[in-house]
Amino acid sequence: MGEVTLSIFRGDSSGGDFVEYKVEVEEGQVVLDVVHTIQATQANDLAVRWNCKAGKCGSCSAEVNGHPRLLCMTRMNLFPEGEPISVAPIKTFPLVKDLVTDVSFNYEVAKEIPAFKARDPESGGGYRLQQMDVERGQEFRKCIECFLCQDVCHVIRDHPDNKEQFYGPRFFVRLAELEMHPLDTVDRTDLIRKAAGIGMCNITKCCTEVCPEDIHITDNAIIPLKERVADEFYDPFRWIFRKLSGK
C-alpha cells in the first residue's frame, strides 16, 4: 500500500495533542498493525491496549477518523490513499495515556447487577426450554465488552454527571440477557427503572450502529426493557388492580 500518515493522540489526563507518524503499510494490515509498527520503530512509549487481535476481547477500542472502532478489525484499505488517518482514545472515559482510557466505571456498574438465579429444576433434576427462548438470549451473550456503545451514548458522553444514574447500553444488554432468561427468578425491574436509569435513554440507536458484534441493542434489549418497566409501573390498569387488591 505504500506510505501513510497516522495522526495519533499523545498525552495524558493533564493534556496532549495529535502527533503525525509516517509509516510503510503492507497489504492486509489493520490499524492496530500500523500502531504496533510505530510503537516498535518511532514511539516506544506509545500506550495502546490490546490483547487477542481477533475482534473478540474488546481491548483495542479507539476512535479512527472520529468513528468508534476496534483497531484490530479496521483494515487500512478502508481509507483513501494519501489522506491522514487520525487515531484517538474513546472519549467517554478518563484518559490514562495516549490511546488508553480508564474504563473501570463499567466494572463497578457490573457489580450492581444481581446475578442469574435459576428456578428449581423439574422432576428428574433437569430443565425444559423452548429453542426460541435459547436463541433470544444468545444474541446478548455475543457482547465482547469493547464499550464502544458506552462511548457513543450521549447520555454519558456529553453529560458525565449522568454516570451516577445511568448504566449505559452495554448493561442494558446484560440486563436484557438476564431478564429474558426463562430460568431466571430475580426481578430486576425496579433496578432497571431507578439505578440503571433506562428512562434517560431516548433510543437514538447510536449504540447499535457501532456494535462490532451486530447486537441490536436498541430494538432487542433497550426497548423491551422499557416496555417491561412501563407495564410494571405505569400501566393504569395494573395501578388500579394494586390499589384495589392491596398487592
C-alpha positions in Angstrom: 0.0 0.0 0.0 2.9 2.3 0.5 3.5 5.1 3.0 0.6 6.5 5.1 0.4 9.2 7.7 -1.2 8.3 11.1 -2.1 11.1 13.4 -2.1 9.6 16.9 -3.2 11.4 20.0 -0.3 11.6 22.5 -0.9 12.8 26.1 -2.5 12.0 29.4 -5.0 13.5 31.8 -3.1 16.7 32.0 -3.4 17.3 28.3 -2.0 16.3 24.9 -2.2 16.7 21.1 -2.0 14.7 17.9 1.4 13.7 16.6 1.9 12.6 13.0 3.9 9.5 12.1 4.7 8.3 8.6 4.9 4.6 8.2 5.1 2.0 5.4 1.9 -0.1 5.3 1.7 -3.6 3.8 -1.2 -5.2 2.1 -3.8 -6.7 4.5 -2.7 -4.8 7.6 -5.2 -3.4 10.1 -4.8 -0.1 12.1 -3.5 -2.0 15.1 -0.7 -3.4 13.0 0.4 0.1 12.0 0.1 1.4 15.5 2.4 -1.5 16.6 4.9 -0.6 13.9 5.0 3.0 15.1 5.4 1.7 18.7 8.3 -0.5 17.7 10.1 1.9 15.4 9.3 5.5 16.2 7.5 5.8 19.6 8.4 3.1 22.1 6.4 4.8 24.8 3.2 4.9 22.9 0.4 3.4 25.1 -2.2 1.2 23.4 -4.4 -1.5 24.9 -4.9 -4.8 23.0 -5.0 -8.5 23.6 -6.4 -11.0 21.1 -6.1 -9.1 17.8 -9.1 -11.1 16.6 -12.0 -8.9 17.4 -13.1 -10.9 20.5 -11.5 -9.3 23.5 -12.8 -5.7 23.0 -9.5 -4.3 24.3 -8.4 -2.1 21.4 -11.3 0.3 21.2 -10.4 3.7 19.8 -11.8 6.4 17.5 -10.4 6.2 14.0 -11.2 9.3 12.0 -13.7 10.2 14.7 -15.6 6.9 14.4 -15.5 4.3 17.3 -13.9 1.1 16.1 -11.8 -1.9 17.1 -8.3 -1.2 15.9 -7.7 -4.9 15.1 -10.8 -5.1 12.9 -10.3 -1.9 10.9 -8.4 -2.6 7.7 -6.1 0.1 6.3 -7.6 -0.3 2.8 -10.8 1.3 4.1 -9.2 4.7 3.9 -8.5 6.7 0.8 -4.8 6.7 -0.3 -2.9 9.8 0.7 -5.2 11.1 3.4 -4.0 11.2 7.0 -5.7 8.8 9.4 -6.4 10.0 13.0 -6.4 7.6 15.9 -7.7 8.9 19.3 -8.8 7.3 22.6 -12.5 6.8 23.2 -13.9 9.9 24.7 -16.5 8.9 27.3 -13.9 7.6 29.9 -11.0 9.3 31.6 -7.7 9.3 29.7 -4.8 7.4 31.2 -2.2 7.8 28.5 -2.3 8.1 24.7 -4.9 5.6 23.5 -5.6 4.0 26.9 -8.6 5.1 28.9 -9.9 4.1 32.4 -13.0 2.0 31.8 -13.3 0.9 35.5 -16.7 2.6 35.6 -18.1 -0.3 33.7 -16.8 -2.9 36.1 -18.3 -1.0 39.0 -21.7 -1.0 37.3 -21.4 -4.7 36.6 -21.1 -5.4 40.4 -24.6 -3.7 41.0 -26.5 -6.1 38.7 -27.9 -9.2 40.6 -26.5 -12.4 39.2 -28.5 -15.1 37.5 -30.5 -17.3 39.9 -32.2 -20.4 38.4 -35.6 -21.7 39.4 -35.8 -25.1 41.0 -35.3 -28.0 38.5 -38.2 -30.1 37.2 -38.8 -33.6 38.4 -35.8 -35.6 37.3 -33.4 -32.8 38.1 -33.4 -31.2 34.6 -34.9 -28.2 32.9 -37.0 -27.9 29.8 -36.6 -24.9 27.5 -38.1 -23.7 24.2 -35.5 -23.2 21.5 -36.8 -19.7 20.8 -36.0 -18.8 24.4 -32.5 -20.0 24.0 -31.9 -18.1 20.8 -33.4 -14.9 22.1 -30.7 -14.6 24.8 -27.9 -15.9 22.6 -27.6 -12.5 20.8 -26.8 -10.7 24.0 -24.1 -13.1 25.0 -22.1 -12.1 22.0 -21.1 -8.9 23.7 -17.2 -8.6 24.0 -17.3 -5.5 26.3 -15.5 -3.3 23.9 -17.6 -0.4 25.4 -17.9 1.3 22.1 -21.7 1.5 22.7 -20.9 3.3 26.0 -18.5 5.6 24.2 -21.1 6.9 21.8 -24.0 7.1 24.2 -24.6 10.8 24.5 -26.3 10.4 27.9 -22.9 9.8 29.5 -20.6 11.0 26.8 -21.9 14.6 26.8 -23.1 14.6 30.4 -20.5 12.8 32.6 -22.5 13.6 35.7 -25.2 11.1 34.5 -22.9 8.2 35.1 -24.2 8.0 38.7 -27.7 7.5 37.5 -27.3 5.7 34.1 -25.8 2.3 33.4 -25.4 2.7 29.6 -26.3 0.4 26.7 -23.7 -2.4 27.5 -25.5 -3.1 30.8 -29.0 -2.9 29.3 -27.8 -5.7 27.1 -26.7 -7.6 30.2 -30.0 -6.9 32.0 -31.9 -8.0 28.9 -30.0 -11.2 28.9 -30.9 -12.0 32.5 -34.5 -10.7 32.4 -35.3 -12.7 29.3 -33.8 -15.9 30.5 -36.7 -18.4 31.1 -35.0 -20.0 34.1 -34.1 -16.8 36.0 -36.1 -15.9 39.1 -34.7 -12.5 40.1 -36.9 -9.4 39.5 -34.7 -6.5 38.4 -37.4 -4.2 37.0 -37.2 -1.7 39.8 -33.4 -1.6 39.4 -33.8 -1.0 35.7 -36.1 1.9 36.3 -34.2 3.6 39.1 -30.5 2.7 39.4 -30.0 1.8 35.7 -31.9 4.9 34.6 -33.4 3.4 31.5 -35.8 6.3 31.2 -32.9 8.6 30.3 -32.3 6.6 27.0 -34.1 8.3 24.1 -33.3 5.4 21.7 -31.2 7.2 19.1 -29.7 3.8 18.1 -26.1 5.2 18.1 -25.1 2.3 20.3 -26.4 -0.3 17.8 -24.6 1.4 14.9 -21.1 0.9 16.4 -21.5 -2.6 17.9 -18.9 -4.9 16.3 -20.9 -7.9 17.1 -24.0 -6.6 15.4 -26.1 -6.8 18.5 -29.5 -5.0 18.0 -29.0 -3.2 21.3 -31.9 -0.7 20.9 -34.5 -2.9 19.3 -33.9 -6.2 21.1 -32.6 -5.1 24.6 -33.5 -1.5 25.5 -37.0 -1.2 24.0 -38.2 -4.5 25.6 -36.8 -3.4 28.9 -38.5 0.0 28.6 -41.8 -1.9 27.9 -41.3 -4.1 31.0 -40.8 -1.0 33.2 -43.8 0.7 31.6 -46.0 -2.4 32.2 -44.9 -2.8 35.8 -45.0 0.8 37.0 -47.0 2.9 34.6 -49.9 0.7 33.3 -53.1 2.4 34.7 -54.9 -0.9 34.9 -52.2 -2.5 37.0 -52.1 0.5 39.2 -55.9 0.2 39.8 -55.6 -3.5 40.4 -52.8 -3.0 43.0 -54.9 -0.3 44.7 -58.0 -2.5 44.9 -56.2 -5.7 45.8 -53.6 -4.2 48.1 -50.8 -6.1 46.3 
